[in-house]
């Protein structure tokens, strides 16, 4: 056997502790990807696998984009690193300006991070600092939502609503949660936004009555819930939440780490829904997954409220060693150019009818209890096996990879979000693979 190939494809598995993975189960039967191009991965045994999840919701423009690799390479040879504390480099300002032009009106002040988790914790800190700067420092309570996922920082797990992510860790005091919007009884097999559930936004009034609006700093929600299984918002829900936050002087944060950069058919979900938050968190598609980077978009009002006091005083005591990394900015600018040139930020709107039809064609497969879709996001929810929740979903994951498709699972829900470069024929191929798998899983 070729020694180099053996080292590349079958490494020693002991040292690496995989995230969000059953490590012992994985290492007993590893699934290794060794190359990627377009919307396909290649496995260690040479099989081509269609990427049904854009890597991890992040490779929106497809894999192996030479423009991004060239931009990063050139930047590393020109300026590999520059400190962002009281220093700067031109590319960070260029990238921030380019992002501001894509953003919803008014969200044109950009703070760079290194991940979605860091973006969330940054946005929460900005919200607290904003109220303090305005002399409203009693507003310290942060509100998330059940079934929400906002990364793995202590702020993110505190406002997040996935129980397993919180069980073993301390969470911030004063974090509260709105009720979730998932309603199988009334909304199963909805196409696009479900009709029922806008009134669940009024749960914010319960928390205001319980704690007082004067104690609440911000509400954070995903416009479309991603990691909990693609839950589009009920018609009118986000609009009502925006109305209530404005009424009570509470900042509204949209976590667009997944929905940002074309996933729903516009640059950002807030533009699709016509609801503008005060802060917006992003990452993933920001650099097409090619470089770890995130960005928080702040409204001019939030930003300017903190630009007070002596000009030589720091307005926000927060930041990261790699904020605005030169190579990350180069990757991001190259990514934005691909999005622009190929029309990818709006392509999901064109493909969504075919995507919806392909997903909902699976409604008669065994164990399917719900199908949900919006833009190029979709989920197929399966009934759990008695006394073995998640087992059916895991078997589908493994069998799908063997059959030629990479998907995501969350419990017994299959979540999919293919690259925005996918074709209608490839959508149909992905659905056909999934049908074959579902028909073979008891």
N, C-alpha and C positions, 0 to 999 in steps of 0.2 A: 504494500500500500504506500502511496505517496506520503512522505512524512509531513510536508507542508500542508497538504490537503487534510491530513488527519488532525493536525493541530488546529487548523481553522474550523473544521466542521465538528470535531469531537473533543472539545477542550476538557480539562479537568473541571468538574462542576462544583467542587467542594467550597472554594473560597467565596464565590459570589452569592450573596444573600439577596434574592430577588424581591422586589417590592410587590405588594398586593398579589402574592402568589402563594399557593400551598407548596412550599419548597420541596418537602419530601416527596410529594406526589409528582411534581414536575421532574425532579432529578432521577426518579425511577423510570421515567419515559419522557425525555426532554424533547421539546419542539424548537428547533433551531432554524432561524432565517439567516441566510448568508449573502444575499444580494437583492437588489430591488431596482426596477426601472418601470416608468409609466405607472400603471395601476396594478402592477404585479410584483410579488415577492418570489424569490427562489429559495427553496428549502435545502438543507444540507444534502439531501439525496437527489437533488437536481430537479425537483418538481416545480412547476409554475403554479403560483397560488394568487388568485385575484384578491386584492386588498379591499375588503368590504368595510373597513373601519378607518381608512385614511391613517394608518399606523395606529395612533391613539388619538383620533379626532384632529390630527394636526397637519397631515401631508395633503393639503387642499389642492395643490397644483401637480400632484403626482410625484413619483420618486425620480431621483437621479437627474435633477435639473442642473445642467452644466453651467448655466449662467450664475446660479447661486454659488456653486463650488468655485468657479473662477473668481467671483467677487470676493469671497472669503479668503481665498489663497492670495490674491493680490493685496488685500488689506493687511493680512498678517505679515507680509513682506514689507509693507510700507509703514504701518503703525500697528504693532501687534497688541498693545495695551496702552491706555491712557487713564490716569485717575480722574474720577468724576467728582471728587470732593474739592471744591474751590478751584477746579481746573475744568477744561473741556476740550473737545476736538470737533472739527467742523461736521463730521458725518452724523454725530448725534443730533445736532441742530437740524441738519437736512432731513433726517429720518423723522424727527418729531414734526417738522413742518409738513412733510408728505402725509403723515398720519392724520394731522389736524384737518387737512383738506378732504379726507375721506369721511371724517367723523360726522355724527349728527350735529346739527347747528348748535354752536355754543360750547361743545365739548372739545375745546382746542388747546388745552394745556396738558402736556404729556409728561408723565413720570415713568422712567424705565426701571424695570425689574428683570428677574431672570427666569420666572416661571409663573404659572397661573396661581399657585399657592402664595407666592410673594406678592403678586398683584392684589390678591384679596386682602392679605394682611396690611398692605400699603393703603388700600382704599379705606379700610376700617380705621386705620390710624389717622388718615387725612380727615375723615369724618369727625373723629373726636377732636382733632386739633382745630378744625374749622369752627366748631361750636365754642371751644375755649377761646379762640381768637376774637369771637364776637361777644365775649362776656357771658356766654351761656354754658359754662363748664359743668353744670349739673346734668347735661345731656350726655350720659355715659352708657346708656343701655343700647345694645345692638340686637337687632331682630333678624333672624333667618327664617327658614321654612322647613317643615318636615319634608323628608325625601330630598332635600337640597344637598348638593355637593359643592364645596368651595375650597377644595384643596386640603392640605394636610398640616398647615401651620396651626399654631394654637388659636389664632383668631378664626381661621377657616373651619376648624373642627368645632369651635364653639357655636358658630352660627349655622354650621352644617347640620343636616337632619338625617344622616345615615348612622344608625345606632352603632354598628360594628366599628366605625371609624372613631367613635368617641369613648367606647367602653373602658379601655385600658389607660386613658389619659385624663389629665386635668383639663378643665375647660374654664373659660373666663367667667367670672361672676357677672350676673346681670344679663347674660344672653338669653333670649326668648325665641320662640318659634311660632310662626303662623301655621295654621292647618294646611295640609297639602291639598292638591286639586285633583288627584287621581280618583276617578269615580267609575269603576267598571260597570256598576249597575245601570248607570244612565248614559255613559259615553263609549261603551265598548264598540270597537270597529269604526270609530269616527275617522273621517277623511279630513285632514287638516285640523284646524282648531275645533275642539269639542264644543257643543252647543251649551252644555250645562256647567255651572260652577263659578260664574263671575261673582256671585254673592260671597264666595269664600274670601275674597279680598277684605270684606268687612270684618274679618277676624282681627284686623289691626285695631279696630275700634274697641274690641275687648281688651287688648293690651294697653291701649291708651287709658281706658277707664280704670284698669287695674293699677297701673303704675304712674299715670300722668304723662301727658305729652312732653312736659318739660324735662323728663328724665330720659327720653328716647333720642338717640343720636341719628340712627340710620336703620333702614330696612334693606337687606340684600336678598335678591332672588335671581335665579337663572331665568331669562325670558322663556326658554324652552329647557326643561329639566333634561340633562344629558345622562349622567352616570347612573341615575336611578331608573333609567329605562325609557328615555325619550317621551316626555310628557309635555305636549304642547299646552299653552295656557288656554283656558276657556275663553270664548269670545267675550270681550269686555273686561276681562280680569285685570290685565295690566293697566288699562285706562283707569279703572277704579282705584287701583293701588296708587297710581300716580296722583290722582285727585286727593286721596286721603293723606298721603305724605305731604303734599303741598298745604293742605288744610291745617295740618298740625306742626308744620315747620320741621319735618323729619326729612333727612336726605334719603333719596332713593338711589340704590346702587344696583346696576345690572351686571351680573357675572356673565360676560360674553366670551369667556375663554374658549368655549366650544362653538358658540353660535357666530362668533366674529369671523370676518373675512370670507364672506360669500356663502356660508353654509345654508342660509335660508333664501338666497336670491337677491340680496343686497349686501353692501359692505358689512352692515351690522343689523342684528335683529331689531334693535330699537327703531331703525328706519322702516323695516317691514311692518311693524306694529304701529308706527306713528306715535310712539311714546318715548320721550327723551328723559333719561335719568340724570342725576346730578353727578354721578361718577360711574365709570364703566371699566371693568377689568378685562384684560385680554392677554393672550399668549398664543401657544399652539400654532395656528395658521399665520401668525405674525411673521415668522421666518420660514414657513412651510415645514416646520419641524427640523430644519437643518442646523439650527443653533439654539441653545437654551436662552430664551428671552421672553419678556412680558412687558406690558405697558398699561398704565392706568391713565384713562382719559378723565380729566376733571373739567367741570364747567368753569367758565370765566368767573362766575359769581363766587364759587368755592375758592378758586385760586386767588382772586383779588382780595377776598376777605382776609387772607393771611399775609398779604403784602403790605403790612402796616408796621409802625414802629421805626426805629433807627434803620437806615439803609444798610448798615454794616452788621445787622443782627440776622442770624439764621432764622428763616421762617418755619422750617420743618426739620426737626432733629431726627432724620430718618434717611436711609439709603443703603446701598449695597456696594461692595468692592467692584462688582462687575456691572453696575448700572450703566447702560448706554455703551456697552463694550464695542470697540471699533469693528470687530469682525461680525458681531451680531447686527450692528447697524448696516454693514455692507450686505449681509444676508437678507435683512429686511427690505432694504431698498431694491435689491435684485428681485425679491419675491413680489413686491408691489408692482414692479415693471412687468413681470410675467402676468400677474392678475390683470393689469391694464391692457396689455397687448392682446391677450387671448380672451378678454371679456369674461373672466372666470368669476368675478364678484357678483355677476348677475346670471350666470349660467344655470344655477340651481333652479331659478324660476322657470327656465325653458324645459329643464329635465324633470321637474317635479310631477307633471302628469304621468309620464312613463314610470317614474319611480313609485308613485302612488298605486298605479295599476298593477305593477309587478308585485309589490308587497301584499296588496289585498287579494291577489290571486291565490295566496297561501291560506286563505281563511278556512278552507276545508281540510287542511292537513291535520293529522292526529294531534290532540292535546292543545291546539291553539285556542286561547280564550280571549285574545285581543290583538289587534294590529293598530299601530299608530304611525302617523307620518306628518312631516312638515318640511318643505324645502327638500334637501337631500339628507334628511335625518329620518330614521325609521326604526321601529321596534316590533318584534313579534313576541308576545307574552305567552308562555306555556303554563299549563296547570302543573303545580309541583307534584312530585310523587309523594304518596302518604309517608310521613315520618322521614322524608329525605329531601327537604327543600334544597334546591340548587343542583341536585344530582342529574336531573334530566337536562338542565341547561349546560352543565359541564360536558356531558356526553355529546351534546349537539356541537359544542365548540370543537372537541377532539375529532369527531367524525367529519365536520365541515372542512377542517384543515386537511384531513386525509383525502377528501373529495375535491379539494382545490379552491377553498375559500377561507380567508381569514375574517372572522367575525368577533364581536365583543359579546360578552355575557355579563349580566348582573343578576345574580340569583338564577331564576328560570326565565329571564327575559333576554332575548337576543337583540342587541342594539347594533345598528349599522349606520355608517356615514361614509360612503366611498369618496375617493377623490373627485373634485369638481370636473376633472377631465374625462370621466367615465362616459361611454357612449350608451345609447339605448340598447344596442345589441349586448353589451357587457352587463347592463342592468338585468336584462332577461336571463343572461347566463348565470349571474349570481343568484337570481330567484330560482332558477331551475336546480342549481346545486343544493340550495337550501331545501327545496321541496323533496328532493331525493333523500336528504339526510333526515328530515322530519318524518317522512314515511317509514324510515327504518328504525326509528327510536321509539321504544315502547314507553 
